[in-house]
Amino acid sequence: MNRPLLDQLRTPRKINRLVIEPSYRQGDFDSHAVDCPFLFSHDGRYFMTYVGWDRTGYRTGLASSTDLEHWHKEGLILDRGPEGSVTQYNAALTSILRDNELFGPATPQKVGGRFVGAYNAYPEPGYEEGPAVIGLCFSDDLQKWEVGPPILVPDPACAWEAGGLYKAVLLEHEGTYYLYYNSKNTPKWPWVEQSGVATSRDLVHWERSLLNPILPNGKPGQFDDVFASDPVVYRHGRQWVMFYFGNCSDGHARDSVAFSNDLLHWEKSGEILIDVGPPGSIDSQHAHKPDVITKDGRLFHFYCAVKSTPNQKVGDVTVDEIRGIAFSVSNQD
């Protein structure tokens, strides 16, 4: 275990507020919930893609910041597609191909002159209803995206992913593209989620790893005994670092980290990096779905914070939870 690196990944200073939250206005793409942050830097500003939920399905928005602490919503960047399309009900852009370095510039990378993103889409209306698929999308300006066909669909022969595919994260290393994703074993609750990887040399033909799931569930009673999900992967020196969240049989989800030398074999740290907060706090139910970015040598760990609020009226909508984006940050040197 790389203990010196683990020390660099701790971000003990929680901001304890939502930096991106639902609009709570009927008709907005993010009226009821905000989820799945993905961070990058471009043209002197920081950006975050995030997924909004409006009780029909997912759509994707963009926010910008100059300091990583205060964020401005830029609006919808990936809308649902036409009737009969794969994105008819859901269009969740969850990552963009970017610089791999953990303490690097986090700049998006082009392939063939265009930016490349990964999306997932569920086939039915409602909250993550039906077995989702994963595809790629392409952009000239990071704000308008062209959706391509699915590249991965649930494989009934693979029990761990037969129920559908979730968040997808792209990276490229030495001419190979890696697509990390999590999946569920059955489409109806209760299910378990684990994480795997597929690789490609051309972004068209993809091959699942024979080692899948490369990030399995923990043992009963461990913090990731139900889910080991939402992997995001960056490099620090010779070491690859995977941030992910574990969902526990105690009903709470928390962020952790694993390490690899080859992008395929992973060792869990066993440490909870972001834990749930005390009763009544913004993350008293879940502190999960990580992404990280650095500024002036400090690590900012963004996550989805969830507080249970059954049948609560907020704005002009009613919600059972407050779900938005928060962050924690490493100590000042």
SERO-4910 file (N, C-alpha, C, O; in steps of 0.05 Angstrom, whole numbers):
BEGIN
 pado doro    nc1    nc2    nc3   cac1   cac2   cac3    cc1    cc2    cc3    oc1    oc2    oc3
  Met    A     17    -24      0      0      0      0     18     25      0     37     27     15
  Asn    A     11     44    -17     27     69    -19     17     89      1      1    107     -5
  Arg    A     27     87     26     18    104     48     26    134     43      9    151     49
  Pro    A     50    140     33     56    169     28     36    181      8     28    204     11
  Leu    A     29    166    -13      9    177    -32    -18    179    -19    -32    199    -24
  Leu    A    -26    160     -3    -52    161     10    -54    186     27    -75    199     29
  Asp    A    -32    194     40    -32    219     56    -38    243     38    -51    262     48
  Gln    A    -29    243     13    -34    266     -5    -63    267    -14    -72    287    -24
  Leu    A    -77    244    -11   -105    243    -22   -126    251     -2   -149    253     -9
  Arg    A   -118    254     23   -137    262     43   -145    291     41   -128    309     37
  Thr    A   -171    296     43   -181    324     41   -200    328     65   -224    327     62
  Pro    A   -188    335     88   -204    335    113   -222    359    116   -240    359    134
  Arg    A   -219    380     99   -234    404    103   -259    404     86   -259    413     63
  Lys    A   -282    395     97   -307    396     83   -318    424     81   -316    439    100
  Ile    A   -329    431     58   -340    458     55   -367    460     69   -376    482     77
  Asn    A   -381    437     72   -407    436     86   -428    454     74   -444    465     88
  Arg    A   -428    457     48   -450    470     33   -450    459      5   -430    448     -5
  Leu    A   -473    461     -8   -475    452    -36   -466    474    -54   -475    497    -52
  Val    A   -447    468    -72   -438    488    -91   -455    487   -117   -457    506   -132
  Ile    A   -467    464   -123   -487    461   -144   -511    446   -132   -508    424   -121
  Glu    A   -534    458   -135   -558    445   -124   -581    446   -144   -579    461   -164
  Pro    A   -602    430   -140   -624    431   -158   -637    459   -160   -634    475   -142
  Ser    A   -650    464   -183   -664    490   -186   -690    491   -170   -699    512   -162
  Tyr    A   -702    467   -165   -728    465   -152   -750    480   -167   -769    490   -155
  Arg    A   -747    482   -194   -767    494   -211   -777    474   -231   -761    462   -246
  Gln    A   -803    469   -231   -815    451   -251   -807    459   -279   -808    482   -286
  Gly    A   -800    438   -295   -792    443   -322   -763    446   -328   -754    443   -350
  Asp    A   -747    451   -307   -718    452   -310   -706    424   -311   -717    405   -300
  Phe    A   -684    421   -326   -672    394   -328   -661    385   -301   -658    361   -297
  Asp    A   -654    403   -283   -643    396   -257   -662    404   -235   -654    413   -213
  Ser    A   -688    401   -239   -708    410   -221   -708    396   -194   -713    408   -173
  His    A   -702    370   -194   -705    353   -170   -679    344   -158   -677    339   -134
  Ala    A   -658    340   -174   -633    330   -163   -610    337   -181   -613    341   -205
  Val    A   -586    338   -169   -561    343   -183   -541    321   -175   -540    314   -151
  Asp    A   -526    310   -194   -511    286   -189   -485    285   -206   -483    301   -224
  Cys    A   -467    267   -199   -445    258   -217   -427    281   -227   -427    287   -251
  Pro    A   -412    294   -210   -394    316   -219   -370    304   -235   -359    283   -229
  Phe    A   -362    319   -256   -338    313   -271   -324    340   -275   -336    359   -286
  Leu    A   -298    342   -267   -283    367   -267   -262    369   -289   -249    349   -295
  Phe    A   -259    393   -301   -237    397   -319   -231    427   -320   -246    443   -309
  Ser    A   -208    434   -333   -200    462   -336   -197    468   -365   -186    452   -381
  His    A   -206    492   -373   -205    500   -401   -206    530   -404   -223    543   -391
  Asp    A   -188    541   -420   -188    570   -426   -188    587   -400   -202    607   -398
  Gly    A   -172    579   -381   -168    595   -357   -190    593   -336   -189    608   -316
  Arg    A   -209    575   -340   -230    571   -320   -233    541   -313   -223    524   -328
  Tyr    A   -246    536   -291   -253    509   -284   -282    503   -292   -299    521   -291
  Phe    A   -287    479   -300   -314    471   -308   -322    445   -295   -305    428   -287
  Met    A   -347    441   -292   -359    417   -281   -383    409   -297   -402    424   -300
  Thr    A   -382    385   -308   -407    374   -319   -421    360   -296   -409    349   -277
  Tyr    A   -448    361   -297   -463    348   -276   -489    338   -288   -498    348   -309
  Val    A   -501    319   -276   -526    307   -285   -549    317   -269   -549    316   -245
  Gly    A   -570    327   -283   -594    335   -270   -617    315   -274   -618    302   -295
  Trp    A   -634    314   -255   -657    296   -256   -683    312   -253   -685    329   -235
  Asp    A   -703    306   -270   -728    321   -270   -752    303   -266   -775    311   -273
  Arg    A   -749    280   -256   -769    259   -251   -776    244   -277   -790    224   -275
  Thr    A   -767    252   -300   -769    236   -324   -743    221   -329   -744    197   -335
  Gly    A   -721    234   -326   -695    221   -330   -672    241   -327   -676    263   -316
  Tyr    A   -649    233   -336   -624    249   -333   -620    266   -358   -625    258   -381
  Arg    A   -609    290   -353   -598    307   -374   -573    320   -362   -569    319   -338
  Thr    A   -556    332   -379   -530    340   -369   -526    370   -372   -532    382   -392
  Gly    A   -515    382   -350   -510    410   -350   -480    416   -346   -464    398   -341
  Leu    A   -474    442   -348   -446    451   -345   -446    475   -325   -463    492   -326
  Ala    A   -426    475   -308   -422    498   -290   -393    507   -292   -375    491   -300
  Ser    A   -387    532   -286   -360    543   -288   -352    557   -262   -369    565   -246
  Ser    A   -326    560   -258   -315    572   -234   -288    583   -240   -274    574   -258
  Thr    A   -280    604   -225   -253    614   -227   -236    606   -203   -211    608   -204
  Asp    A   -249    595   -182   -234    588   -158   -240    561   -146   -229    554   -125
  Leu    A   -257    546   -159   -266    519   -150   -285    520   -126   -295    499   -117
  Glu    A   -289    543   -115   -306    545    -91   -334    557    -97   -353    551    -84
  His    A   -335    574   -117   -360    587   -124   -366    581   -153   -349    584   -171
  Trp    A   -391    571   -158   -397    560   -185   -422    574   -197   -440    582   -183
  His    A   -421    576   -223   -443    588   -238   -453    568   -259   -437    557   -274
  Lys    A   -479    563   -258   -491    544   -278   -491    557   -306   -501    579   -309
  Glu    A   -480    543   -325   -479    552   -353   -503    543   -369   -509    554   -390
  Gly    A   -516    522   -359   -540    512   -374   -537    483   -384   -517    470   -379
  Leu    A   -557    474   -399   -558    447   -409   -539    444   -433   -538    460   -451
  Ile    A   -523    422   -432   -505    416   -455   -511    390   -469   -503    386   -492
  Leu    A   -526    372   -456   -534    347   -470   -562    341   -462   -568    332   -440
  Asp    A   -580    345   -481   -609    342   -477   -617    313   -486   -601    299   -498
  Arg    A   -641    306   -478   -652    281   -488   -655    281   -518   -659    302   -530
  Gly    A   -654    257   -530   -657    255   -559   -685    251   -567   -704    251   -551
  Pro    A   -690    248   -593   -717    245   -604   -729    218   -596   -715    200   -588
  Glu    A   -755    216   -600   -769    191   -594   -757    168   -610   -752    171   -634
  Gly    A   -752    146   -596   -740    123   -609   -710    122   -608   -698    102   -615
  Ser    A   -697    144   -599   -668    144   -598   -659    132   -571   -675    128   -553
  Val    A   -633    126   -569   -622    113   -545   -624    133   -522   -624    124   -499
  Thr    A   -624    159   -527   -625    179   -506   -653    192   -504   -656    214   -494
  Gln    A   -674    177   -512   -701    188   -511   -709    198   -483   -722    218   -480
  Tyr    A   -700    183   -462   -708    190   -435   -684    199   -418   -688    213   -398
  Asn    A   -660    191   -425   -637    198   -408   -613    204   -426   -608    191   -446
  Ala    A   -597    224   -417   -572    231   -431   -553    241   -409   -551    265   -404
  Ala    A   -538    223   -397   -520    229   -375   -491    229   -385   -479    207   -387
  Leu    A   -480    252   -391   -452    254   -398   -435    254   -372   -438    272   -356
  Thr    A   -419    233   -368   -406    229   -342   -376    233   -343   -364    234   -321
  Ser    A   -364    236   -366   -335    243   -367   -328    253   -394   -342    248   -414
  Ile    A   -305    267   -395   -293    276   -420   -264    268   -419   -250    271   -399
  Leu    A   -253    258   -441   -225    251   -443   -208    275   -436   -211    296   -448
  Arg    A   -190    272   -416   -175    294   -406   -147    285   -397   -141    262   -396
  Asp    A   -130    305   -390   -104    299   -379   -106    280   -356   -123    283   -339
  Asn    A    -87    260   -355    -89    239   -335    -77    245   -308    -83    232   -289
  Glu    A    -60    266   -307    -45    271   -283    -62    281   -259    -77    300   -262
  Leu    A    -59    267   -237    -74    275   -213    -69    304   -205    -88    318   -198
  Phe    A    -44    312   -206    -37    340   -199    -30    356   -225    -14    374   -224
  Gly    A    -43    348   -247    -38    361   -273    -59    382   -279    -74    390   -261
  Pro    A    -58    392   -304    -75    415   -311   -105    408   -316   -121    426   -317
  Ala    A   -112    383   -318   -140    374   -322   -152    385   -347   -176    391   -348
  Thr    A   -136    387   -369   -146    398   -394   -158    376   -411   -147    354   -412
  Pro    A   -180    381   -425   -192    362   -443   -174    356   -466   -159    373   -476
  Gln    A   -175    331   -476   -158    322   -498   -176    316   -523   -197    305   -520
  Lys    A   -166    324   -547   -181    320   -571   -171    294   -585   -147    287   -583
  Val    A   -189    281   -599   -183    259   -616   -194    265   -644   -218    269   -647
  Gly    A   -177    266   -664   -186    273   -691   -198    301   -692   -216    306   -708
  Gly    A   -188    319   -675   -197    346   -676   -222    352   -659   -232    375   -659
  Arg    A   -233    332   -645   -257    336   -629   -253    326   -601   -238    307   -596
  Phe    A   -267    338   -582   -269    328   -555   -286    303   -554   -305    300   -570
  Val    A   -280    285   -536   -294    259   -534   -305    256   -505   -290    259   -486
  Gly    A   -330    250   -503   -342    245   -477   -355    217   -476   -359    204   -497
  Ala    A   -362    208   -452   -376    183   -449   -403    188   -435   -404    204   -416
  Tyr    A   -424    175   -445   -450    179   -433   -462    152   -426   -453    131   -436
  Asn    A   -482    152   -409   -499    128   -405   -528    137   -407   -535    159   -401
  Ala    A   -545    118   -416   -573    124   -421   -590    100   -413   -585     77   -421
  Tyr    A   -611    106   -397   -630     85   -389   -653     85   -409   -661    106   -419
  Pro    A   -665     62   -414   -684     59   -436   -713     67   -429   -730     67   -446
  Glu    A   -718     73   -403   -745     78   -394   -746    104   -378   -726    112   -366
  Pro    A   -769    117   -376   -771    141   -359   -772    133   -329   -779    110   -322
  Gly    A   -763    151   -312   -762    146   -284   -733    146   -274   -715    153   -289
  Tyr    A   -729    140   -249   -702    141   -237   -686    116   -243   -690     95   -231
  Glu    A   -668    118   -263   -650     96   -271   -666     71   -277   -659     49   -267
  Glu    A   -687     74   -293   -704     51   -299   -694     36   -324   -689     48   -345
  Gly    A   -691     10   -321   -683     -7   -343   -653    -10   -345   -638      5   -332
  Pro    A   -644    -29   -361   -615    -34   -365   -602    -13   -383   -606    -13   -407
  Ala    A   -586      4   -371   -573     26   -385   -550     16   -403   -538     -5   -399
  Val    A   -544     32   -424   -522     27   -442   -502     50   -440   -508     71   -429
  Ile    A   -478     46   -451   -457     66   -451   -450     73   -480   -447     54   -496
  Gly    A   -446     98   -486   -437    107   -512   -418    130   -510   -412    140   -489
  Leu    A   -408    139   -533   -390    162   -535   -405    185   -548   -424    181   -564
  Cys    A   -397    209   -542   -407    233   -555   -384    252   -561   -362    249   -549
  Phe    A   -388    270   -580   -366    286   -591   -374    315   -593   -397    322   -597
  Ser    A   -354    333   -589   -359    361   -588   -336    377   -600   -313    369   -598
  Asp    A   -342    400   -612   -322    419   -621   -316    440   -600   -295    452   -600
  Asp    A   -335    445   -581   -333    468   -563   -339    461   -534   -340    479   -517
  Leu    A   -343    436   -527   -349    426   -500   -376    434   -490   -383    430   -467
  Gln    A   -393    446   -508   -419    454   -500   -442    442   -517   -464    439   -507
  Lys    A   -436    435   -542   -455    422   -559   -444    394   -565   -421    392   -575
  Trp    A   -459    373   -560   -449    346   -562   -466    330   -582   -490    331   -582
  Glu    A   -452    315   -598   -464    296   -617   -462    268   -606   -441    258   -600
  Val    A   -485    256   -603   -487    229   -590   -482    207   -610   -494    207   -632
  Gly    A   -463    190   -604   -458    166   -620   -474    142   -610   -486    144   -589
  Pro    A   -473    120   -625   -488     96   -617   -475     83   -592   -452     89   -586
  Pro    A   -489     66   -578   -477     52   -555   -452     36   -564   -451     24   -585
  Ile    A   -433     36   -546   -409     19   -550   -408     -4   -531   -395    -24   -536
  Leu    A   -423     -2   -508   -426    -25   -490   -455    -27   -482   -468     -8   -475
  Val    A   -465    -51   -483   -492    -57   -474   -490    -80   -453   -470    -95   -453
  Pro    A   -509    -82   -435   -508   -104   -415   -505   -131   -427   -518   -138   -447
  Asp    A   -487   -147   -416   -481   -174   -427   -495   -194   -409   -486   -198   -386
  Pro    A   -516   -207   -418   -531   -226   -401   -513   -249   -392   -519   -262   -372
  Ala    A   -491   -254   -407   -473   -276   -399   -454   -268   -376   -442   -285   -364
  Cys    A   -453   -242   -370   -436   -233   -348   -454   -225   -325   -467   -204   -325
  Ala    A   -456   -243   -306   -476   -239   -284   -473   -213   -270   -493   -201   -262
  Trp    A   -448   -203   -267   -444   -179   -251   -454   -154   -264   -459   -134   -251
  Glu    A   -458   -154   -291   -467   -131   -305   -493   -136   -321   -500   -119   -338
  Ala    A   -506   -157   -316   -530   -164   -331   -553   -145   -328   -571   -142   -345
  Gly    A   -554   -130   -305   -576   -112   -299   -574    -85   -311   -593    -70   -311
  Gly    A   -550    -77   -322   -547    -51   -334   -521    -38   -327   -508    -45   -307
  Leu    A   -514    -18   -343   -488     -4   -340   -492     24   -329   -513     36   -333
  Tyr    A   -472     33   -314   -474     59   -301   -452     78   -311   -444     77   -334
  Lys    A   -444     96   -294   -425    117   -300   -400    107   -315   -389     87   -307
  Ala    A   -392    121   -337   -369    113   -353   -348    135   -352   -355    159   -355
  Val    A   -323    128   -349   -301    147   -348   -279    138   -368   -270    115   -368
  Leu    A   -272    157   -385   -252    152   -406   -224    161   -399   -221    182   -386
  Leu    A   -204    146   -406   -176    156   -406   -160    142   -428   -168    121   -437
  Glu    A   -138    155   -436   -120    143   -456    -92    141   -444    -83    160   -431
  His    A    -79    118   -450    -52    114   -440    -37     97   -460    -45     74   -466
  Glu    A    -16    108   -471      2     94   -490    -13     82   -513     -8     59   -521
  Gly    A    -32     97   -524    -46     89   -548    -70     71   -543    -84     63   -562
  Thr    A    -76     65   -518   -100     49   -511   -120     66   -496   -112     81   -478
  Tyr    A   -145     64   -503   -166     77   -488   -178     58   -468   -183     35   -474
  Tyr    A   -182     68   -444   -194     53   -422   -221     65   -415   -223     90   -412
  Leu    A   -241     49   -413   -268     58   -405   -275     43   -379   -281     19   -380
  Tyr    A   -275     58   -357   -282     47   -331   -312     52   -327   -322     73   -334
  Tyr    A   -326     32   -315   -355     35   -311   -363     16   -289   -349     -3   -282
  Asn    A   -386     22   -277   -398      4   -258   -424     -7   -268   -437      5   -286
  Ser    A   -432    -30   -258   -456    -44   -268   -470    -57   -244   -459    -61   -223
  Lys    A   -495    -64   -250   -511    -78   -230   -518   -106   -241   -519   -110   -265
  Asn    A   -523   -124   -222   -526   -152   -231   -555   -159   -238   -560   -179   -251
  Thr    A   -574   -142   -231   -602   -146   -238   -616   -120   -241   -608   -101   -227
  Pro    A   -636   -117   -259   -648    -91   -263   -667    -82   -241   -673    -58   -240
  Lys    A   -675   -100   -223   -694    -92   -202   -681    -95   -175   -666   -114   -169
  Trp    A   -686    -76   -157   -676    -76   -130   -687   -100   -114   -710   -106   -117
  Pro    A   -670   -112    -98   -643   -105    -91   -622   -116   -111   -626   -137   -122
  Trp    A   -601   -100   -115   -579   -109   -132   -552   -102   -119   -552    -87    -99
  Val    A   -531   -112   -130   -504   -103   -122   -491    -91   -147   -496    -98   -169
  Glu    A   -472    -72   -142   -457    -59   -163   -428    -63   -158   -417    -62   -136
  Gln    A   -414    -69   -181   -385    -72   -181   -374    -58   -206   -390    -49   -223
  Ser    A   -348    -55   -208   -336    -39   -229   -317    -55   -246   -304    -73   -237
  Gly    A   -317    -48   -272   -301    -62   -292   -288    -42   -311   -291    -18   -308
  Val    A   -275    -53   -332   -262    -36   -352   -263    -50   -379   -263    -75   -381
  Ala    A   -265    -34   -400   -263    -43   -427   -241    -27   -441   -236     -4   -433
  Thr    A   -228    -38   -461   -206    -24   -474   -211    -23   -504   -225    -40   -516
  Ser    A   -198     -3   -517   -200      0   -546   -175     14   -556   -162     30   -542
  Arg    A   -168      9   -582   -147     24   -595   -157     45   -613   -142     62   -622
  Asp    A   -184     45   -619   -194     63   -639   -220     77   -630   -232     92   -646
  Leu    A   -229     73   -606   -255     84   -595   -279     72   -609   -302     80   -603
  Val    A   -275     52   -625   -298     39   -639   -302     10   -630   -324      3   -622
  His    A   -280     -5   -630   -281    -33   -622   -272    -35   -593   -249    -28   -587
  Trp    A   -289    -46   -576   -283    -47   -547   -283    -76   -538   -299    -93   -547
  Glu    A   -264    -82   -519   -262   -109   -508   -262   -107   -478   -245    -93   -466
  Arg    A   -280   -121   -465   -281   -122   -436   -257   -138   -425   -248   -157   -438
  Ser    A   -247   -129   -403   -226   -143   -390   -235   -170   -379   -257   -172   -368
  Leu    A   -219   -191   -382   -225   -217   -371   -223   -216   -340   -232   -235   -327
  Leu    A   -212   -195   -329   -209   -193   -300   -234   -181   -287   -236   -179   -263
  Asn    A   -253   -172   -304   -277   -159   -293   -293   -177   -274   -294   -201   -279
  Pro    A   -304   -166   -253   -302   -139   -244   -275   -133   -231   -267   -148   -213
  Ile    A   -261   -113   -240   -235   -107   -229   -236    -94   -201   -217    -94   -186
  Leu    A   -260    -83   -195   -264    -72   -168   -289    -85   -157   -311    -75   -161
  Pro    A   -286   -108   -143   -310   -122   -133   -319   -111   -106   -306    -94    -94
  Asn    A   -342   -121    -98   -353   -113    -71   -334   -123    -49   -319   -142    -52
  Gly    A   -335   -108    -26   -321   -117     -3   -335   -139     12   -357   -148      4
  Lys    A   -323   -149     33   -335   -170     49   -358   -159     65   -360   -135     70
  Pro    A   -376   -177     74   -399   -167     90   -390   -150    114   -372   -158    129
  Gly    A   -403   -127    117   -396   -109    139   -377    -87    131   -374    -68    145
  Gln    A   -362    -91    109   -344    -70     99   -360    -48     86   -383    -52     78
  Phe    A   -348    -24     84   -363     -1     74   -372     -3     45   -389     12     36
  Asp    A   -360    -22     30   -367    -26      2   -379    -54     -3   -374    -65    -24
  Asp    A   -393    -65     16   -403    -92     13   -427    -94     -5   -434   -116    -13
  Val    A   -440    -72    -13   -463    -72    -31   -455    -60    -58   -462    -72    -79
  Phe    A   -442    -38    -58   -433    -25    -83   -403    -20    -81   -392    -13    -60
  Ala    A   -389    -23   -104   -362    -12   -108   -363      1   -135   -359    -11   -156
  Ser    A   -369     27   -135   -380     41   -159   -366     67   -166   -351     78   -150
  Asp    A   -373     77   -190   -365    103   -200   -335    108   -199   -326    128   -188
  Pro    A   -319     90   -211   -290     94   -211   -282    118   -229   -291    120   -251
  Val    A   -263    134   -219   -249    154   -235   -219    150   -230   -211    146   -207
  Val    A   -204    151   -252   -176    142   -250   -157    164   -260   -161    175   -281
  Tyr    A   -136    169   -244   -115    188   -251    -88    176   -244    -86    156   -229
  Arg    A    -67    189   -254    -39    179   -250    -24    198   -233    -27    223   -235
  His    A     -7    187   -215     11    203   -199     38    188   -199     41    168   -186
  Gly    A     57    199   -215     82    184   -218     78    158   -233     66    158   -254
  Arg    A     87    136   -222     83    110   -233     57     97   -224     50     75   -233
  Gln    A     44    110   -205     20     98   -193     -5    108   -205     -8    132   -211
  Trp    A    -25     90   -209    -51     98   -218    -70     98   -193    -68     80   -176
  Val    A    -87    118   -192   -104    122   -169   -133    121   -178   -141    135   -196
  Met    A   -149    105   -165   -177    102   -171   -194    112   -147   -195     99   -126
  Phe    A   -208    134   -151   -227    143   -131   -254    129   -138   -261    127   -161
  Tyr    A   -268    120   -118   -293    106   -122   -310    109    -97   -300    118    -76
  Phe    A   -335    100    -98   -351    100    -74   -361     72    -67   -365     55    -85
  Gly    A   -363     68    -42   -374     43    -32   -401     48    -19   -404     67     -3
  Asn    A   -420     31    -26   -446     32    -12   -447      8      7   -440    -14      0
  Cys    A   -456     13     32   -454     -6     53   -481    -17     60   -502     -4     56
  Ser    A   -482    -40     72   -507    -52     82   -519    -35    105   -541    -41    113
  Asp    A   -504    -15    115   -515      3    135   -532     25    123   -544     41    137
  Gly    A   -534     25     95   -551     44     82   -537     70     74   -550     88     64
  His    A   -511     72     77   -496     97     71   -475     91     50   -463     69     48
  Ala    A   -469    112     34   -448    110     13   -426    130     20   -431    152     29
  Arg    A   -401    121     15   -377    137     23   -356    134      2   -354    113    -12
  Asp    A   -339    154     -1   -317    154    -21   -292    141    -10   -285    145     14
  Ser    A   -278    126    -27   -252    114    -20   -233    115    -44   -238    130    -63
  Val    A   -212    100    -43   -191    100    -64   -177     73    -66   -175     59    -46
  Ala    A   -169     66    -90   -153     42    -95   -129     49   -112   -128     71   -124
  Phe    A   -109     31   -113    -84     36   -128    -78     13   -147    -85    -10   -143
  Ser    A    -63     21   -169    -55      1   -189    -29     10   -202    -23     33   -203
  Asn    A    -14    -10   -211     10     -5   -227      5     -9   -257     21      0   -273
  Asp    A    -18    -21   -265    -22    -28   -293    -50    -22   -303    -56    -29   -326
  Leu    A    -66     -8   -288    -93      0   -296   -113    -23   -296   -137    -19   -302
  Leu    A   -104    -47   -289   -122    -71   -289   -124    -85   -262   -146    -94   -255
  His    A   -102    -86   -248   -102    -99   -222   -102    -77   -200    -85    -61   -199
  Trp    A   -123    -78   -183   -127    -56   -164   -126    -66   -135   -137    -88   -129
  Glu    A   -114    -51   -118   -113    -56    -90   -128    -34    -75   -120    -11    -76
  Lys    A   -149    -42    -61   -164    -22    -45   -148    -13    -21   -133    -28     -9
  Ser    A   -150     13    -15   -137     24      8   -151     16     34   -138     14     55
  Gly    A   -177     12     32   -193      6     56   -199     30     73   -212     28     94
  Glu    A   -191     54     63   -195     79     78   -218     94     67   -221     97     42
  Ile    A   -235    105     84   -257    122     76   -246    151     74   -237    162     94
  Leu    A   -245    162     50   -235    189     46   -256    210     53   -250    230     65
  Ile    A   -281    205     44   -303    223     51   -325    207     64   -336    189     52
  Asp    A   -330    213     89   -351    198    104   -376    215    105   -376    239    100
  Val    A   -398    201    111   -423    216    115   -421    234    140   -405    229    158
  Gly    A   -437    255    139   -437    274    161   -457    267    183   -471    247    181
  Pro    A   -458    284    204   -476    279    226   -505    284    217   -510    295    196
  Pro    A   -524    274    233   -552    278    226   -559    307    221   -551    325    235
  Gly    A   -574    312    199   -582    338    191   -563    353    173   -569    373    161
  Ser    A   -539    342    169   -519    355    151   -525    349    122   -542    332    116
  Ile    A   -512    363    104   -518    360     75   -512    333     65   -523    324     44
  Asp    A   -494    318     78   -486    291     69   -491    270     90   -475    251     93
  Ser    A   -512    273    105   -518    255    127   -527    227    116   -525    207    131
  Gln    A   -537    226     91   -545    200     80   -523    188     63   -515    165     67
  His    A   -512    204     44   -491    194     26   -470    216     22   -477    240     21
  Ala    A   -445    207     19   -423    225     10   -407    209    -10   -390    193     -3
  His    A   -414    212    -36   -406    192    -56   -404    204    -84   -409    227    -88
  Lys    A   -396    187   -103   -393    194   -132   -372    215   -136   -378    238   -142
  Pro    A   -346    207   -132   -325    227   -130   -314    236   -157   -317    222   -177
  Asp    A   -303    260   -157   -283    268   -177   -265    289   -164   -273    302   -145
  Val    A   -240    291   -174   -220    308   -161   -207    325   -181   -205    319   -205
  Ile    A   -196    348   -171   -181    366   -188   -163    382   -169   -169    383   -145
  Thr    A   -141    393   -178   -122    407   -161   -120    436   -169   -124    443   -193
  Lys    A   -113    452   -150   -108    481   -154    -86    489   -135    -89    486   -110
  Asp    A    -65    500   -146    -42    509   -129    -32    487   -110    -25    492    -87
  Gly    A    -32    463   -121    -21    440   -105    -41    429    -85    -34    409    -72
  Arg    A    -64    440    -83    -84    429    -64   -105    412    -79   -113    419   -101
  Leu    A   -113    391    -66   -131    372    -78   -160    379    -70   -166    382    -46
  Phe    A   -178    382    -90   -206    387    -85   -221    362    -92   -220    353   -115
  His    A   -235    351    -73   -250    326    -77   -280    333    -77   -292    338    -57
  Phe    A   -291    332   -102   -319    337   -105   -335    311   -103   -326    290   -110
  Tyr    A   -360    314    -92   -376    290    -89   -405    298    -88   -412    321    -84
  Cys    A   -422    278    -90   -451    282    -88   -459    278    -59   -456    257    -47
  Ala    A   -471    300    -48   -479    299    -20   -510    296    -19   -524    309    -34
  Val    A   -519    277     -2   -547    271     -1   -557    272     28   -545    260     46
  Lys    A   -579    286     31   -593    288     57   -622    278     53   -635    288     35
  Ser    A   -631    260     70   -658    250     67   -678    270     78   -675    281    100
  Thr    A   -699    276     61   -720    295     68   -746    285     57   -757    297     38
  Pro    A   -758    264     69   -782    252     57   -805    272     53   -814    285     71
  Asn    A   -814    272     27   -838    287     20   -836    317     28   -855    328     38
  Gln    A   -813    329     23   -809    357     30   -814    375      6   -805    369    -16
  Lys    A   -829    397     10   -833    416    -11   -810    436    -11   -805    449      9
  Val    A   -797    439    -35   -775    458    -38   -780    473    -64   -783    460    -85
  Gly    A   -782    499    -63   -790    514    -87   -817    505    -96   -836    505    -80
  Asp    A   -820    496   -122   -846    486   -130   -845    457   -137   -861    447   -153
  Val    A   -827    442   -124   -826    413   -127   -826    400   -100   -820    413    -80
  Thr    A   -832    374    -99   -831    358    -75   -809    337    -78   -809    323    -98
  Val    A   -792    335    -59   -769    316    -60   -768    299    -35   -777    307    -14
  Asp    A   -756    275    -38   -751    258    -15   -723    260     -5   -716    248     15
  Glu    A   -706    275    -19   -678    279    -10   -668    305    -23   -678    313    -44
  Ile    A   -649    317    -10   -634    340    -22   -608    328    -33   -591    319    -17
  Arg    A   -605    329    -59   -582    316    -73   -568    337    -90   -579    347   -109
  Gly    A   -543    344    -82   -527    364    -97   -498    358    -95   -489    337    -85
  Ile    A   -481    377   -104   -452    374   -105   -439    390    -84   -445    414    -80
  Ala    A   -421    378    -69   -405    391    -49   -375    383    -53   -369    368    -72
  Phe    A   -357    394    -37   -329    385    -39   -316    387    -12   -325    401      6
  Ser    A   -293    373    -11   -274    377     12   -247    382      0   -242    376    -24
  Val    A   -229    393     15   -203    402      4   -181    395     24   -185    394     48
  Ser    A   -157    391     13   -134    385     30   -125    410     45   -132    432     39
  Asn    A   -110    405     66   -101    427     83    -81    445     68    -67    436     50
  Gln    A    -81    470     75    -61    489     64    -34    481     74    -30    476     98
  Asp    A    -14    482     55     14    476     64     24    498     82     47    496     91
***
